[in-house]
Amino acid sequence: MKRLPILRPTWWFAVGLLALVVPATAPAGGDADEGKKTYDLLCGICHGVTGAGDGPAGSAIDPPPRNFNLGEFKFDADKDGVTGTDEDLFIVIKKGGVSFGGNPVMVPWSSLSDAEIANVIAYIRTLETTRTGRR
């Protein structure tokens, strides 16, 4: 029986380091109805009930919270050259806005599970009205 060589500790260190820098991957899809519950509890205070960035705490924030009705997003968190993908939103929600040069008031929601974040993203997508003509 052939024995596999034991990998050196530096190799294991490199693998561990790589795991830290590779961004998390957003789970596919999400349940918008479940996402609304989380959004209402955690996001609506700043982003507003309708996602217009006009929540009760939003008026005191500079720059103001993102208006989800416009469907325009600032960060390319996964660095794929496109802003506002589900992956970008997932990373920003997980790590917080300040991680990408945004407002520190947009705190990291690392306590949310990946599925909960995917649900919130699905709900945020329902709030876009400008380009889709929804509502």
C-alpha positions in Angstrom: 0.0 0.0 0.0 1.4 3.4 -1.0 1.5 6.0 1.7 0.6 9.6 0.9 3.3 12.1 1.9 2.5 14.2 4.9 1.9 17.8 3.9 4.0 20.4 5.5 2.5 22.9 8.0 3.2 25.8 5.7 0.9 24.2 3.1 -1.9 23.9 5.6 -1.3 27.5 6.6 -1.6 28.6 3.0 -4.9 26.6 2.6 -6.3 28.2 5.7 -5.2 31.7 4.6 -6.9 31.2 1.2 -10.1 30.2 2.9 -10.1 33.6 4.7 -9.7 35.7 1.5 -12.0 33.8 -0.8 -15.4 35.5 -0.5 -18.4 33.6 0.7 -20.7 32.4 -2.0 -24.4 33.4 -1.9 -26.8 30.5 -1.9 -28.9 30.3 -5.0 -32.4 31.7 -4.8 -34.2 32.7 -1.7 -37.6 33.1 -0.3 -38.8 36.7 -0.6 -41.6 36.2 1.9 -39.2 34.9 4.6 -36.8 37.7 3.6 -39.4 40.3 4.2 -39.7 39.2 7.8 -35.9 39.7 8.4 -35.9 42.9 6.4 -38.7 44.4 8.4 -36.9 43.4 11.6 -33.4 44.5 10.7 -33.3 46.7 7.6 -36.5 48.7 7.4 -35.5 51.0 10.3 -32.9 52.6 7.9 -34.0 51.5 4.4 -37.7 52.1 5.0 -40.8 49.9 4.7 -40.9 50.3 0.9 -37.1 50.2 0.5 -36.8 53.9 -0.5 -34.1 54.6 2.0 -36.5 56.7 4.0 -36.8 54.7 7.2 -37.2 56.4 10.6 -33.4 56.3 11.3 -32.5 56.8 7.6 -32.9 60.6 7.8 -30.1 60.9 10.3 -27.6 58.9 8.2 -25.2 60.6 5.9 -24.9 59.4 3.2 -28.5 58.2 3.3 -29.3 54.5 3.1 -29.5 52.8 -0.3 -32.9 53.3 -2.1 -33.7 49.8 -3.2 -36.5 51.0 -5.4 -33.9 52.3 -7.9 -32.2 48.9 -8.2 -28.8 50.7 -8.3 -26.0 49.4 -6.1 -22.6 50.9 -5.2 -20.3 48.0 -4.5 -18.7 45.3 -6.5 -17.8 43.3 -3.4 -16.9 40.1 -5.3 -14.8 42.1 -7.8 -16.3 40.6 -10.9 -16.7 44.0 -12.6 -20.5 44.2 -12.0 -22.1 46.1 -9.1 -25.2 44.9 -7.4 -25.2 41.2 -8.1 -26.8 38.9 -5.6 -23.2 37.9 -4.6 -22.3 41.6 -4.0 -25.3 42.1 -1.8 -24.6 38.9 0.1 -21.0 39.9 0.8 -22.0 43.4 1.9 -24.8 42.2 4.1 -22.4 39.6 5.7 -19.4 41.9 6.1 -21.0 45.4 6.4 -20.7 48.5 4.3 -17.6 49.8 5.9 -15.6 46.8 4.6 -16.1 48.3 1.2 -15.7 52.0 1.9 -19.3 52.5 2.7 -21.1 53.9 5.7 -20.2 52.2 9.0 -23.9 52.4 10.0 -24.4 49.5 7.6 -23.2 47.0 10.1 -22.2 43.4 9.2 -25.0 40.9 9.7 -22.7 38.0 10.2 -25.2 36.5 12.7 -27.6 35.8 9.8 -27.3 32.4 8.2 -26.5 32.2 4.5 -30.1 31.2 3.8 -31.5 34.1 5.7 -29.3 36.5 3.7 -30.4 34.9 0.5 -34.0 35.4 1.6 -33.4 39.1 2.4 -31.8 39.6 -1.1 -34.8 37.9 -2.7 -37.0 40.4 -0.9 -34.8 43.4 -1.8 -35.1 42.4 -5.5 -38.9 42.7 -5.1 -38.6 46.4 -4.0 -37.0 47.6 -7.3 -39.6 49.7 -9.1 -37.7 51.9 -11.5 -36.4 49.5 -14.2 -39.0 46.8 -13.7 -42.1 49.0 -13.4 -43.3 46.8 -10.5 -45.6 48.0 -7.8 
